[in-house]
């Protein structure tokens, strides 16, 4: 039996005629932090919901540590959605008690550890009075109180200021370092992803475009600059642009043409290249 933390094989999810996901296949390595990226509507939130077991795929199979996910919350998975699962009228302490009541496997000690990290969160404060950063910290405490082996985070940094983003990422990295938790993190904040992620999963139009170790993916790509009007004959041109004098292209594989200059992209420029190519394709079809 395969014991990969997350294995997705041929997964599709359709909503009527809309294909949110179509033929997705990948694995997530144990103890990794995988950045899940893609344009709006790529299927990222749908994918996380399927892995968590909150929805069933139209086709394909998902397993967590070799156990099939059957359309109910998997006991080894915790999901933090974009809409934080918090009750405004509850105090933080009451939120933790509700977490204990709703989960068969629950560690009040672990939840309290997360709440006490950094500047700490007032456990007697009403949720509605908390800052965005503190709310996220409470939501992560609820997720980690489940003692998950796999932690799914859907845009956890989107409404946070730079300090709160840094603190939230430190909570996540502490979980990875101390407990070996496997993390799948969806975010548009590419600079933050580059600081914490070692794997990448890039979705576009419901399909996996790129997946694997970030260093290996970057090594497979080049940003090449050459004369206007031309493109490299070898490799796959992901995206290209031209000025009056030069052509710049993101290329996967191949060799550098004579007379061209090449550099290895960083994570941000690589993802942006794929996102620009996606936008161009969509505009072409209109």
Secondary structure, DSSP 4 states (H G I P E B T S, - for coil): ----SEEEEEEEEEETTEEEEEEEEEEE-TT-EEEEE--TTSSHHHHHHHHHTSS--SEEEEEETTEEP-SS--TTEEEE-SS----TTSBHHHHHHHHHHH-SS--HHHHHHHHHSTT---TTSBGGGS-HHHHHHHHHHHHHHT--SEEEEESTTTT--HHHHHHHHHHHHHHHHHH--EEEEE-S-HHHHHHH-SEEEEEETTEEEEEEEHHHHHHHEEEEEEETT---SSSEEEEEEE-SSEEEEEEESS-PPTT-EEE---HHHHHHHHHHHHHHHHHHH-
